[in-house]
Amino acid sequence: MAKPATIELNRSIIQAVGASTQSTLNAAMSSLQEGLKNSDWRTRKAACEALAEIASNNGSYSSSIKSSCIHALE
């Protein structure tokens, strides 16, 4: 079960490009997207905010990550 603190950690990993492999990055993104389905409102809110921040950031995220964020929010 995802918690807001875990969501924040995954957001930080993605934004810092700290994921050492593509599979780590994919797992972090999956966790954020799963957070949107959580029954806890705080977890859904944290996931939504994290995905929105990643999608709107002008950093060097790959287009597939940004697209994934936008798709999850739609």
CHARMM internal coordinates of N, CA and C (Angstrom, degrees):
IC EDIT
DIST 1 N 1 CA 1.4610
DIST 1 CA 1 C 1.5277
ANGL 1 N 1 CA 1 C 108.95
DIST 1 C 2 N 1.2907
ANGL 1 CA 1 C 2 N 116.34
DIHE 1 N 1 CA 1 C 2 N 123.88
DIST 2 N 2 CA 1.4556
ANGL 1 C 2 N 2 CA 121.38
DIHE 1 CA 1 C 2 N 2 CA -179.00
DIST 2 CA 2 C 1.5229
ANGL 2 N 2 CA 2 C 110.32
DIHE 1 C 2 N 2 CA 2 C -73.05
DIST 2 C 3 N 1.2897
ANGL 2 CA 2 C 3 N 116.07
DIHE 2 N 2 CA 2 C 3 N 142.17
DIST 3 N 3 CA 1.4518
ANGL 2 C 3 N 3 CA 123.17
DIHE 2 CA 2 C 3 N 3 CA 176.66
DIST 3 CA 3 C 1.5165
ANGL 3 N 3 CA 3 C 107.90
DIHE 2 C 3 N 3 CA 3 C -118.93
DIST 3 C 4 N 1.3482
ANGL 3 CA 3 C 4 N 117.40
DIHE 3 N 3 CA 3 C 4 N 155.75
DIST 4 N 4 CA 1.4651
ANGL 3 C 4 N 4 CA 119.15
DIHE 3 CA 3 C 4 N 4 CA 179.43
DIST 4 CA 4 C 1.5309
ANGL 4 N 4 CA 4 C 113.58
DIHE 3 C 4 N 4 CA 4 C -53.80
DIST 4 C 5 N 1.3242
ANGL 4 CA 4 C 5 N 118.20
DIHE 4 N 4 CA 4 C 5 N -36.79
DIST 5 N 5 CA 1.4719
ANGL 4 C 5 N 5 CA 120.31
DIHE 4 CA 4 C 5 N 5 CA 179.53
DIST 5 CA 5 C 1.5279
ANGL 5 N 5 CA 5 C 111.22
DIHE 4 C 5 N 5 CA 5 C -66.30
DIST 5 C 6 N 1.3273
ANGL 5 CA 5 C 6 N 117.04
DIHE 5 N 5 CA 5 C 6 N -37.02
DIST 6 N 6 CA 1.4610
ANGL 5 C 6 N 6 CA 120.96
DIHE 5 CA 5 C 6 N 6 CA 177.55
DIST 6 CA 6 C 1.5241
ANGL 6 N 6 CA 6 C 110.37
DIHE 5 C 6 N 6 CA 6 C -67.68
DIST 6 C 7 N 1.3198
ANGL 6 CA 6 C 7 N 115.36
DIHE 6 N 6 CA 6 C 7 N -40.19
DIST 7 N 7 CA 1.4686
ANGL 6 C 7 N 7 CA 120.35
DIHE 6 CA 6 C 7 N 7 CA 176.73
DIST 7 CA 7 C 1.5246
ANGL 7 N 7 CA 7 C 109.76
DIHE 6 C 7 N 7 CA 7 C -59.18
DIST 7 C 8 N 1.3254
ANGL 7 CA 7 C 8 N 116.67
DIHE 7 N 7 CA 7 C 8 N -45.22
DIST 8 N 8 CA 1.4610
ANGL 7 C 8 N 8 CA 121.44
DIHE 7 CA 7 C 8 N 8 CA -179.98
DIST 8 CA 8 C 1.5320
ANGL 8 N 8 CA 8 C 110.90
DIHE 7 C 8 N 8 CA 8 C -63.02
DIST 8 C 9 N 1.3102
ANGL 8 CA 8 C 9 N 116.97
DIHE 8 N 8 CA 8 C 9 N -39.92
DIST 9 N 9 CA 1.4598
ANGL 8 C 9 N 9 CA 121.07
DIHE 8 CA 8 C 9 N 9 CA 177.83
DIST 9 CA 9 C 1.5287
ANGL 9 N 9 CA 9 C 110.54
DIHE 8 C 9 N 9 CA 9 C -62.16
DIST 9 C 10 N 1.3141
ANGL 9 CA 9 C 10 N 116.86
DIHE 9 N 9 CA 9 C 10 N -45.94
DIST 10 N 10 CA 1.4638
ANGL 9 C 10 N 10 CA 120.40
DIHE 9 CA 9 C 10 N 10 CA 179.50
DIST 10 CA 10 C 1.5177
ANGL 10 N 10 CA 10 C 111.36
DIHE 9 C 10 N 10 CA 10 C -63.88
DIST 10 C 11 N 1.3241
ANGL 10 CA 10 C 11 N 116.97
DIHE 10 N 10 CA 10 C 11 N -39.55
DIST 11 N 11 CA 1.4707
ANGL 10 C 11 N 11 CA 120.42
DIHE 10 CA 10 C 11 N 11 CA 176.57
DIST 11 CA 11 C 1.5228
ANGL 11 N 11 CA 11 C 109.84
DIHE 10 C 11 N 11 CA 11 C -60.32
DIST 11 C 12 N 1.3194
ANGL 11 CA 11 C 12 N 116.45
DIHE 11 N 11 CA 11 C 12 N -44.88
DIST 12 N 12 CA 1.4638
ANGL 11 C 12 N 12 CA 120.93
DIHE 11 CA 11 C 12 N 12 CA -179.84
DIST 12 CA 12 C 1.5242
ANGL 12 N 12 CA 12 C 111.63
DIHE 11 C 12 N 12 CA 12 C -62.55
DIST 12 C 13 N 1.3190
ANGL 12 CA 12 C 13 N 116.33
DIHE 12 N 12 CA 12 C 13 N -41.05
DIST 13 N 13 CA 1.4717
ANGL 12 C 13 N 13 CA 120.46
DIHE 12 CA 12 C 13 N 13 CA 178.91
DIST 13 CA 13 C 1.5244
ANGL 13 N 13 CA 13 C 109.86
DIHE 12 C 13 N 13 CA 13 C -61.09
DIST 13 C 14 N 1.3139
ANGL 13 CA 13 C 14 N 116.19
DIHE 13 N 13 CA 13 C 14 N -45.93
DIST 14 N 14 CA 1.4670
ANGL 13 C 14 N 14 CA 120.16
DIHE 13 CA 13 C 14 N 14 CA -177.92
DIST 14 CA 14 C 1.5233
ANGL 14 N 14 CA 14 C 110.36
DIHE 13 C 14 N 14 CA 14 C -66.84
DIST 14 C 15 N 1.3291
ANGL 14 CA 14 C 15 N 117.41
DIHE 14 N 14 CA 14 C 15 N -44.10
DIST 15 N 15 CA 1.4573
ANGL 14 C 15 N 15 CA 119.86
DIHE 14 CA 14 C 15 N 15 CA -177.71
DIST 15 CA 15 C 1.5135
ANGL 15 N 15 CA 15 C 112.58
DIHE 14 C 15 N 15 CA 15 C -68.84
DIST 15 C 16 N 1.3049
ANGL 15 CA 15 C 16 N 117.31
DIHE 15 N 15 CA 15 C 16 N -31.96
DIST 16 N 16 CA 1.4569
ANGL 15 C 16 N 16 CA 120.32
DIHE 15 CA 15 C 16 N 16 CA 179.86
DIST 16 CA 16 C 1.5250
ANGL 16 N 16 CA 16 C 111.39
DIHE 15 C 16 N 16 CA 16 C -84.94
DIST 16 C 17 N 1.3277
ANGL 16 CA 16 C 17 N 116.06
DIHE 16 N 16 CA 16 C 17 N -1.63
DIST 17 N 17 CA 1.4524
ANGL 16 C 17 N 17 CA 123.06
DIHE 16 CA 16 C 17 N 17 CA -175.07
DIST 17 CA 17 C 1.5293
ANGL 17 N 17 CA 17 C 108.61
DIHE 16 C 17 N 17 CA 17 C 51.53
DIST 17 C 18 N 1.3434
ANGL 17 CA 17 C 18 N 113.61
DIHE 17 N 17 CA 17 C 18 N 41.44
DIST 18 N 18 CA 1.4509
ANGL 17 C 18 N 18 CA 120.45
DIHE 17 CA 17 C 18 N 18 CA -178.47
DIST 18 CA 18 C 1.5056
ANGL 18 N 18 CA 18 C 113.64
DIHE 17 C 18 N 18 CA 18 C -86.90
DIST 18 C 19 N 1.3009
ANGL 18 CA 18 C 19 N 116.72
DIHE 18 N 18 CA 18 C 19 N -3.10
DIST 19 N 19 CA 1.4601
ANGL 18 C 19 N 19 CA 119.00
DIHE 18 CA 18 C 19 N 19 CA 178.57
DIST 19 CA 19 C 1.5212
ANGL 19 N 19 CA 19 C 108.11
DIHE 18 C 19 N 19 CA 19 C -71.98
DIST 19 C 20 N 1.3235
ANGL 19 CA 19 C 20 N 115.86
DIHE 19 N 19 CA 19 C 20 N 121.60
DIST 20 N 20 CA 1.4581
ANGL 19 C 20 N 20 CA 119.64
DIHE 19 CA 19 C 20 N 20 CA -174.12
DIST 20 CA 20 C 1.5248
ANGL 20 N 20 CA 20 C 113.26
DIHE 19 C 20 N 20 CA 20 C -75.99
DIST 20 C 21 N 1.3136
ANGL 20 CA 20 C 21 N 116.26
DIHE 20 N 20 CA 20 C 21 N -22.73
DIST 21 N 21 CA 1.4654
ANGL 20 C 21 N 21 CA 119.60
DIHE 20 CA 20 C 21 N 21 CA 179.43
DIST 21 CA 21 C 1.5215
ANGL 21 N 21 CA 21 C 109.36
DIHE 20 C 21 N 21 CA 21 C -136.61
DIST 21 C 22 N 1.3088
ANGL 21 CA 21 C 22 N 115.35
DIHE 21 N 21 CA 21 C 22 N 164.56
DIST 22 N 22 CA 1.4611
ANGL 21 C 22 N 22 CA 120.42
DIHE 21 CA 21 C 22 N 22 CA 177.72
DIST 22 CA 22 C 1.5182
ANGL 22 N 22 CA 22 C 110.61
DIHE 21 C 22 N 22 CA 22 C -62.37
DIST 22 C 23 N 1.3272
ANGL 22 CA 22 C 23 N 117.45
DIHE 22 N 22 CA 22 C 23 N -35.54
DIST 23 N 23 CA 1.4685
ANGL 22 C 23 N 23 CA 119.85
DIHE 22 CA 22 C 23 N 23 CA -179.77
DIST 23 CA 23 C 1.5234
ANGL 23 N 23 CA 23 C 111.38
DIHE 22 C 23 N 23 CA 23 C -67.38
DIST 23 C 24 N 1.3332
ANGL 23 CA 23 C 24 N 117.96
DIHE 23 N 23 CA 23 C 24 N -35.18
DIST 24 N 24 CA 1.4649
ANGL 23 C 24 N 24 CA 120.85
DIHE 23 CA 23 C 24 N 24 CA 175.98
DIST 24 CA 24 C 1.5216
ANGL 24 N 24 CA 24 C 110.49
DIHE 23 C 24 N 24 CA 24 C -65.80
DIST 24 C 25 N 1.3150
ANGL 24 CA 24 C 25 N 115.75
DIHE 24 N 24 CA 24 C 25 N -42.57
DIST 25 N 25 CA 1.4585
ANGL 24 C 25 N 25 CA 121.03
DIHE 24 CA 24 C 25 N 25 CA 178.17
DIST 25 CA 25 C 1.5256
ANGL 25 N 25 CA 25 C 110.55
DIHE 24 C 25 N 25 CA 25 C -63.24
DIST 25 C 26 N 1.3279
ANGL 25 CA 25 C 26 N 116.84
DIHE 25 N 25 CA 25 C 26 N -43.78
DIST 26 N 26 CA 1.4615
ANGL 25 C 26 N 26 CA 120.63
DIHE 25 CA 25 C 26 N 26 CA 178.70
DIST 26 CA 26 C 1.5251
ANGL 26 N 26 CA 26 C 111.36
DIHE 25 C 26 N 26 CA 26 C -62.94
DIST 26 C 27 N 1.3388
ANGL 26 CA 26 C 27 N 116.99
DIHE 26 N 26 CA 26 C 27 N -39.18
DIST 27 N 27 CA 1.4604
ANGL 26 C 27 N 27 CA 120.66
DIHE 26 CA 26 C 27 N 27 CA 178.95
DIST 27 CA 27 C 1.5333
ANGL 27 N 27 CA 27 C 110.97
DIHE 26 C 27 N 27 CA 27 C -65.24
DIST 27 C 28 N 1.3191
ANGL 27 CA 27 C 28 N 116.97
DIHE 27 N 27 CA 27 C 28 N -40.07
DIST 28 N 28 CA 1.4654
ANGL 27 C 28 N 28 CA 120.71
DIHE 27 CA 27 C 28 N 28 CA 178.38
DIST 28 CA 28 C 1.5241
ANGL 28 N 28 CA 28 C 110.30
DIHE 27 C 28 N 28 CA 28 C -64.72
DIST 28 C 29 N 1.3338
ANGL 28 CA 28 C 29 N 116.91
DIHE 28 N 28 CA 28 C 29 N -42.97
DIST 29 N 29 CA 1.4668
ANGL 28 C 29 N 29 CA 120.46
DIHE 28 CA 28 C 29 N 29 CA 178.71
DIST 29 CA 29 C 1.5288
ANGL 29 N 29 CA 29 C 110.88
DIHE 28 C 29 N 29 CA 29 C -65.16
DIST 29 C 30 N 1.3211
ANGL 29 CA 29 C 30 N 117.10
DIHE 29 N 29 CA 29 C 30 N -40.49
DIST 30 N 30 CA 1.4680
ANGL 29 C 30 N 30 CA 120.87
DIHE 29 CA 29 C 30 N 30 CA 178.86
DIST 30 CA 30 C 1.5142
ANGL 30 N 30 CA 30 C 110.80
DIHE 29 C 30 N 30 CA 30 C -62.00
DIST 30 C 31 N 1.3189
ANGL 30 CA 30 C 31 N 116.13
DIHE 30 N 30 CA 30 C 31 N -40.03
DIST 31 N 31 CA 1.4591
ANGL 30 C 31 N 31 CA 120.28
DIHE 30 CA 30 C 31 N 31 CA 179.02
DIST 31 CA 31 C 1.5277
ANGL 31 N 31 CA 31 C 110.95
DIHE 30 C 31 N 31 CA 31 C -62.44
DIST 31 C 32 N 1.3279
ANGL 31 CA 31 C 32 N 116.33
DIHE 31 N 31 CA 31 C 32 N -42.37
DIST 32 N 32 CA 1.4725
ANGL 31 C 32 N 32 CA 119.88
DIHE 31 CA 31 C 32 N 32 CA 177.76
DIST 32 CA 32 C 1.5235
ANGL 32 N 32 CA 32 C 110.58
DIHE 31 C 32 N 32 CA 32 C -63.18
DIST 32 C 33 N 1.3165
ANGL 32 CA 32 C 33 N 116.64
DIHE 32 N 32 CA 32 C 33 N -43.39
DIST 33 N 33 CA 1.4617
ANGL 32 C 33 N 33 CA 120.10
DIHE 32 CA 32 C 33 N 33 CA -178.84
DIST 33 CA 33 C 1.5209
ANGL 33 N 33 CA 33 C 111.53
DIHE 32 C 33 N 33 CA 33 C -67.80
DIST 33 C 34 N 1.3238
ANGL 33 CA 33 C 34 N 117.67
DIHE 33 N 33 CA 33 C 34 N -35.73
DIST 34 N 34 CA 1.4645
ANGL 33 C 34 N 34 CA 121.29
DIHE 33 CA 33 C 34 N 34 CA 176.76
DIST 34 CA 34 C 1.5215
ANGL 34 N 34 CA 34 C 110.80
DIHE 33 C 34 N 34 CA 34 C -67.00
DIST 34 C 35 N 1.3174
ANGL 34 CA 34 C 35 N 116.24
DIHE 34 N 34 CA 34 C 35 N -30.89
DIST 35 N 35 CA 1.4597
ANGL 34 C 35 N 35 CA 120.41
DIHE 34 CA 34 C 35 N 35 CA 178.33
DIST 35 CA 35 C 1.5209
ANGL 35 N 35 CA 35 C 112.77
DIHE 34 C 35 N 35 CA 35 C -59.78
DIST 35 C 36 N 1.3282
ANGL 35 CA 35 C 36 N 116.99
DIHE 35 N 35 CA 35 C 36 N -27.35
DIST 36 N 36 CA 1.4648
ANGL 35 C 36 N 36 CA 120.81
DIHE 35 CA 35 C 36 N 36 CA 178.29
DIST 36 CA 36 C 1.5231
ANGL 36 N 36 CA 36 C 111.78
DIHE 35 C 36 N 36 CA 36 C -67.33
DIST 36 C 37 N 1.3287
ANGL 36 CA 36 C 37 N 117.42
DIHE 36 N 36 CA 36 C 37 N -21.76
DIST 37 N 37 CA 1.4652
ANGL 36 C 37 N 37 CA 121.89
DIHE 36 CA 36 C 37 N 37 CA -177.80
DIST 37 CA 37 C 1.5271
ANGL 37 N 37 CA 37 C 112.33
DIHE 36 C 37 N 37 CA 37 C -95.49
DIST 37 C 38 N 1.3173
ANGL 37 CA 37 C 38 N 117.39
DIHE 37 N 37 CA 37 C 38 N -2.42
DIST 38 N 38 CA 1.4569
ANGL 37 C 38 N 38 CA 122.02
DIHE 37 CA 37 C 38 N 38 CA -175.71
DIST 38 CA 38 C 1.5260
ANGL 38 N 38 CA 38 C 111.15
DIHE 37 C 38 N 38 CA 38 C -68.11
DIST 38 C 39 N 1.3204
ANGL 38 CA 38 C 39 N 116.93
DIHE 38 N 38 CA 38 C 39 N 148.77
DIST 39 N 39 CA 1.4644
ANGL 38 C 39 N 39 CA 121.14
DIHE 38 CA 38 C 39 N 39 CA -179.86
DIST 39 CA 39 C 1.5272
ANGL 39 N 39 CA 39 C 112.39
DIHE 38 C 39 N 39 CA 39 C -76.47
DIST 39 C 40 N 1.3278
ANGL 39 CA 39 C 40 N 116.88
DIHE 39 N 39 CA 39 C 40 N -18.74
DIST 40 N 40 CA 1.4686
ANGL 39 C 40 N 40 CA 120.72
DIHE 39 CA 39 C 40 N 40 CA -179.88
DIST 40 CA 40 C 1.5231
ANGL 40 N 40 CA 40 C 109.92
DIHE 39 C 40 N 40 CA 40 C -82.84
DIST 40 C 41 N 1.3364
ANGL 40 CA 40 C 41 N 115.94
DIHE 40 N 40 CA 40 C 41 N 124.60
DIST 41 N 41 CA 1.4583
ANGL 40 C 41 N 41 CA 121.17
DIHE 40 CA 40 C 41 N 41 CA -177.50
DIST 41 CA 41 C 1.5248
ANGL 41 N 41 CA 41 C 111.69
DIHE 40 C 41 N 41 CA 41 C -60.44
DIST 41 C 42 N 1.3278
ANGL 41 CA 41 C 42 N 118.64
DIHE 41 N 41 CA 41 C 42 N -41.15
DIST 42 N 42 CA 1.4682
ANGL 41 C 42 N 42 CA 121.30
DIHE 41 CA 41 C 42 N 42 CA -178.37
DIST 42 CA 42 C 1.5219
ANGL 42 N 42 CA 42 C 111.19
DIHE 41 C 42 N 42 CA 42 C -63.35
DIST 42 C 43 N 1.3123
ANGL 42 CA 42 C 43 N 116.46
DIHE 42 N 42 CA 42 C 43 N -36.82
DIST 43 N 43 CA 1.4646
ANGL 42 C 43 N 43 CA 120.35
DIHE 42 CA 42 C 43 N 43 CA 178.28
DIST 43 CA 43 C 1.5228
ANGL 43 N 43 CA 43 C 110.71
DIHE 42 C 43 N 43 CA 43 C -68.05
DIST 43 C 44 N 1.3349
ANGL 43 CA 43 C 44 N 117.07
DIHE 43 N 43 CA 43 C 44 N -44.77
DIST 44 N 44 CA 1.4747
ANGL 43 C 44 N 44 CA 120.27
DIHE 43 CA 43 C 44 N 44 CA 177.64
DIST 44 CA 44 C 1.5248
ANGL 44 N 44 CA 44 C 110.82
DIHE 43 C 44 N 44 CA 44 C -61.14
DIST 44 C 45 N 1.3201
ANGL 44 CA 44 C 45 N 117.06
DIHE 44 N 44 CA 44 C 45 N -42.09
DIST 45 N 45 CA 1.4636
ANGL 44 C 45 N 45 CA 121.57
DIHE 44 CA 44 C 45 N 45 CA 179.97
DIST 45 CA 45 C 1.5262
ANGL 45 N 45 CA 45 C 110.56
DIHE 44 C 45 N 45 CA 45 C -63.78
DIST 45 C 46 N 1.3265
ANGL 45 CA 45 C 46 N 116.99
DIHE 45 N 45 CA 45 C 46 N -44.88
DIST 46 N 46 CA 1.4662
ANGL 45 C 46 N 46 CA 120.81
DIHE 45 CA 45 C 46 N 46 CA 179.29
DIST 46 CA 46 C 1.5266
ANGL 46 N 46 CA 46 C 110.76
DIHE 45 C 46 N 46 CA 46 C -62.19
DIST 46 C 47 N 1.3252
ANGL 46 CA 46 C 47 N 116.71
DIHE 46 N 46 CA 46 C 47 N -41.47
DIST 47 N 47 CA 1.4611
ANGL 46 C 47 N 47 CA 120.67
DIHE 46 CA 46 C 47 N 47 CA 179.35
DIST 47 CA 47 C 1.5213
ANGL 47 N 47 CA 47 C 110.66
DIHE 46 C 47 N 47 CA 47 C -65.16
DIST 47 C 48 N 1.3042
ANGL 47 CA 47 C 48 N 116.27
DIHE 47 N 47 CA 47 C 48 N -43.71
DIST 48 N 48 CA 1.4626
ANGL 47 C 48 N 48 CA 121.04
DIHE 47 CA 47 C 48 N 48 CA 179.71
DIST 48 CA 48 C 1.5310
ANGL 48 N 48 CA 48 C 110.76
DIHE 47 C 48 N 48 CA 48 C -61.78
DIST 48 C 49 N 1.3157
ANGL 48 CA 48 C 49 N 116.14
DIHE 48 N 48 CA 48 C 49 N -46.87
DIST 49 N 49 CA 1.4648
ANGL 48 C 49 N 49 CA 119.83
DIHE 48 CA 48 C 49 N 49 CA -179.96
DIST 49 CA 49 C 1.5243
ANGL 49 N 49 CA 49 C 111.54
DIHE 48 C 49 N 49 CA 49 C -63.61
DIST 49 C 50 N 1.3236
ANGL 49 CA 49 C 50 N 116.87
DIHE 49 N 49 CA 49 C 50 N -40.98
DIST 50 N 50 CA 1.4651
ANGL 49 C 50 N 50 CA 120.35
DIHE 49 CA 49 C 50 N 50 CA 179.92
DIST 50 CA 50 C 1.5218
ANGL 50 N 50 CA 50 C 110.99
DIHE 49 C 50 N 50 CA 50 C -64.28
DIST 50 C 51 N 1.3327
ANGL 50 CA 50 C 51 N 116.28
DIHE 50 N 50 CA 50 C 51 N -46.28
DIST 51 N 51 CA 1.4690
ANGL 50 C 51 N 51 CA 119.80
DIHE 50 CA 50 C 51 N 51 CA 179.99
DIST 51 CA 51 C 1.5223
ANGL 51 N 51 CA 51 C 111.30
DIHE 50 C 51 N 51 CA 51 C -64.34
DIST 51 C 52 N 1.3212
ANGL 51 CA 51 C 52 N 117.03
DIHE 51 N 51 CA 51 C 52 N -40.64
DIST 52 N 52 CA 1.4676
ANGL 51 C 52 N 52 CA 120.38
DIHE 51 CA 51 C 52 N 52 CA 179.00
DIST 52 CA 52 C 1.5199
ANGL 52 N 52 CA 52 C 110.91
DIHE 51 C 52 N 52 CA 52 C -64.58
DIST 52 C 53 N 1.3168
ANGL 52 CA 52 C 53 N 116.90
DIHE 52 N 52 CA 52 C 53 N -40.96
DIST 53 N 53 CA 1.4627
ANGL 52 C 53 N 53 CA 120.27
DIHE 52 CA 52 C 53 N 53 CA 179.41
DIST 53 CA 53 C 1.5259
ANGL 53 N 53 CA 53 C 111.57
DIHE 52 C 53 N 53 CA 53 C -65.26
DIST 53 C 54 N 1.3105
ANGL 53 CA 53 C 54 N 116.63
DIHE 53 N 53 CA 53 C 54 N -42.75
DIST 54 N 54 CA 1.4673
ANGL 53 C 54 N 54 CA 120.66
DIHE 53 CA 53 C 54 N 54 CA 179.26
DIST 54 CA 54 C 1.5213
ANGL 54 N 54 CA 54 C 110.35
DIHE 53 C 54 N 54 CA 54 C -65.11
DIST 54 C 55 N 1.3274
ANGL 54 CA 54 C 55 N 116.84
DIHE 54 N 54 CA 54 C 55 N -43.55
DIST 55 N 55 CA 1.4614
ANGL 54 C 55 N 55 CA 120.92
DIHE 54 CA 54 C 55 N 55 CA -178.07
DIST 55 CA 55 C 1.5285
ANGL 55 N 55 CA 55 C 112.12
DIHE 54 C 55 N 55 CA 55 C -66.26
DIST 55 C 56 N 1.3265
ANGL 55 CA 55 C 56 N 117.46
DIHE 55 N 55 CA 55 C 56 N -34.22
DIST 56 N 56 CA 1.4581
ANGL 55 C 56 N 56 CA 119.68
DIHE 55 CA 55 C 56 N 56 CA -176.06
DIST 56 CA 56 C 1.5246
ANGL 56 N 56 CA 56 C 113.40
DIHE 55 C 56 N 56 CA 56 C -92.81
DIST 56 C 57 N 1.3170
ANGL 56 CA 56 C 57 N 117.50
DIHE 56 N 56 CA 56 C 57 N -6.94
DIST 57 N 57 CA 1.4532
ANGL 56 C 57 N 57 CA 121.40
DIHE 56 CA 56 C 57 N 57 CA -179.15
DIST 57 CA 57 C 1.5180
ANGL 57 N 57 CA 57 C 110.28
DIHE 56 C 57 N 57 CA 57 C -68.86
DIST 57 C 58 N 1.3162
ANGL 57 CA 57 C 58 N 115.65
DIHE 57 N 57 CA 57 C 58 N 138.79
DIST 58 N 58 CA 1.4669
ANGL 57 C 58 N 58 CA 120.94
DIHE 57 CA 57 C 58 N 58 CA 179.76
DIST 58 CA 58 C 1.5209
ANGL 58 N 58 CA 58 C 112.18
DIHE 57 C 58 N 58 CA 58 C -87.65
DIST 58 C 59 N 1.3170
ANGL 58 CA 58 C 59 N 117.05
DIHE 58 N 58 CA 58 C 59 N 13.38
DIST 59 N 59 CA 1.4642
ANGL 58 C 59 N 59 CA 121.51
DIHE 58 CA 58 C 59 N 59 CA -178.51
DIST 59 CA 59 C 1.5041
ANGL 59 N 59 CA 59 C 112.45
DIHE 58 C 59 N 59 CA 59 C -68.60
DIST 59 C 60 N 1.2956
ANGL 59 CA 59 C 60 N 115.20
DIHE 59 N 59 CA 59 C 60 N -164.20
DIST 60 N 60 CA 1.4583
ANGL 59 C 60 N 60 CA 121.07
DIHE 59 CA 59 C 60 N 60 CA -173.37
DIST 60 CA 60 C 1.5281
ANGL 60 N 60 CA 60 C 112.53
DIHE 59 C 60 N 60 CA 60 C -95.83
DIST 60 C 61 N 1.3213
ANGL 60 CA 60 C 61 N 117.34
DIHE 60 N 60 CA 60 C 61 N 31.15
DIST 61 N 61 CA 1.4618
ANGL 60 C 61 N 61 CA 119.05
DIHE 60 CA 60 C 61 N 61 CA 177.93
DIST 61 CA 61 C 1.5197
ANGL 61 N 61 CA 61 C 109.41
DIHE 60 C 61 N 61 CA 61 C -66.46
DIST 61 C 62 N 1.2938
ANGL 61 CA 61 C 62 N 114.75
DIHE 61 N 61 CA 61 C 62 N 145.93
DIST 62 N 62 CA 1.4584
ANGL 61 C 62 N 62 CA 118.00
DIHE 61 CA 61 C 62 N 62 CA 177.60
DIST 62 CA 62 C 1.5220
ANGL 62 N 62 CA 62 C 108.95
DIHE 61 C 62 N 62 CA 62 C -67.75
DIST 62 C 63 N 1.2922
ANGL 62 CA 62 C 63 N 115.80
DIHE 62 N 62 CA 62 C 63 N 154.74
DIST 63 N 63 CA 1.4663
ANGL 62 C 63 N 63 CA 119.87
DIHE 62 CA 62 C 63 N 63 CA -179.35
DIST 63 CA 63 C 1.5219
ANGL 63 N 63 CA 63 C 111.03
DIHE 62 C 63 N 63 CA 63 C -63.64
DIST 63 C 64 N 1.3334
ANGL 63 CA 63 C 64 N 117.42
DIHE 63 N 63 CA 63 C 64 N -28.81
DIST 64 N 64 CA 1.4664
ANGL 63 C 64 N 64 CA 118.96
DIHE 63 CA 63 C 64 N 64 CA 179.70
DIST 64 CA 64 C 1.5304
ANGL 64 N 64 CA 64 C 111.14
DIHE 63 C 64 N 64 CA 64 C -68.27
DIST 64 C 65 N 1.3214
ANGL 64 CA 64 C 65 N 117.82
DIHE 64 N 64 CA 64 C 65 N -35.03
DIST 65 N 65 CA 1.4630
ANGL 64 C 65 N 65 CA 120.46
DIHE 64 CA 64 C 65 N 65 CA 177.55
DIST 65 CA 65 C 1.5241
ANGL 65 N 65 CA 65 C 109.71
DIHE 64 C 65 N 65 CA 65 C -67.93
DIST 65 C 66 N 1.3301
ANGL 65 CA 65 C 66 N 116.90
DIHE 65 N 65 CA 65 C 66 N -46.24
DIST 66 N 66 CA 1.4589
ANGL 65 C 66 N 66 CA 120.25
DIHE 65 CA 65 C 66 N 66 CA 178.69
DIST 66 CA 66 C 1.5322
ANGL 66 N 66 CA 66 C 110.55
DIHE 65 C 66 N 66 CA 66 C -61.79
DIST 66 C 67 N 1.3054
ANGL 66 CA 66 C 67 N 116.93
DIHE 66 N 66 CA 66 C 67 N -42.98
DIST 67 N 67 CA 1.4627
ANGL 66 C 67 N 67 CA 120.67
DIHE 66 CA 66 C 67 N 67 CA 178.64
DIST 67 CA 67 C 1.5190
ANGL 67 N 67 CA 67 C 111.23
DIHE 66 C 67 N 67 CA 67 C -62.48
DIST 67 C 68 N 1.3113
ANGL 67 CA 67 C 68 N 116.27
DIHE 67 N 67 CA 67 C 68 N -39.73
DIST 68 N 68 CA 1.4702
ANGL 67 C 68 N 68 CA 121.51
DIHE 67 CA 67 C 68 N 68 CA 178.97
DIST 68 CA 68 C 1.5207
ANGL 68 N 68 CA 68 C 110.71
DIHE 67 C 68 N 68 CA 68 C -62.87
DIST 68 C 69 N 1.3325
ANGL 68 CA 68 C 69 N 116.37
DIHE 68 N 68 CA 68 C 69 N -41.36
DIST 69 N 69 CA 1.4680
ANGL 68 C 69 N 69 CA 121.10
DIHE 68 CA 68 C 69 N 69 CA 178.27
DIST 69 CA 69 C 1.5182
ANGL 69 N 69 CA 69 C 110.83
DIHE 68 C 69 N 69 CA 69 C -62.69
DIST 69 C 70 N 1.3009
ANGL 69 CA 69 C 70 N 115.99
DIHE 69 N 69 CA 69 C 70 N -48.73
DIST 70 N 70 CA 1.4635
ANGL 69 C 70 N 70 CA 120.72
DIHE 69 CA 69 C 70 N 70 CA -178.62
DIST 70 CA 70 C 1.5230
ANGL 70 N 70 CA 70 C 111.01
DIHE 69 C 70 N 70 CA 70 C -62.75
DIST 70 C 71 N 1.3178
ANGL 70 CA 70 C 71 N 116.66
DIHE 70 N 70 CA 70 C 71 N -43.05
DIST 71 N 71 CA 1.4632
ANGL 70 C 71 N 71 CA 121.15
DIHE 70 CA 70 C 71 N 71 CA 179.15
DIST 71 CA 71 C 1.5323
ANGL 71 N 71 CA 71 C 110.35
DIHE 70 C 71 N 71 CA 71 C -61.29
DIST 71 C 72 N 1.3097
ANGL 71 CA 71 C 72 N 117.28
DIHE 71 N 71 CA 71 C 72 N -42.85
DIST 72 N 72 CA 1.4709
ANGL 71 C 72 N 72 CA 120.75
DIHE 71 CA 71 C 72 N 72 CA -179.72
DIST 72 CA 72 C 1.5204
ANGL 72 N 72 CA 72 C 111.52
DIHE 71 C 72 N 72 CA 72 C -64.03
DIST 72 C 73 N 1.3248
ANGL 72 CA 72 C 73 N 116.70
DIHE 72 N 72 CA 72 C 73 N -35.74
DIST 73 N 73 CA 1.4686
ANGL 72 C 73 N 73 CA 120.22
DIHE 72 CA 72 C 73 N 73 CA -179.23
DIST 73 CA 73 C 1.5239
ANGL 73 N 73 CA 73 C 112.52
DIHE 72 C 73 N 73 CA 73 C -76.33
DIST 73 C 74 N 1.3261
ANGL 73 CA 73 C 74 N 116.70
DIHE 73 N 73 CA 73 C 74 N -24.59
DIST 74 N 74 CA 1.4733
ANGL 73 C 74 N 74 CA 119.67
DIHE 73 CA 73 C 74 N 74 CA 178.85
DIST 74 CA 74 C 1.4967
ANGL 74 N 74 CA 74 C 108.34
DIHE 73 C 74 N 74 CA 74 C -72.92
END
COOR INIT
IC SEED 1 N 1 CA 1 C
IC BUILD
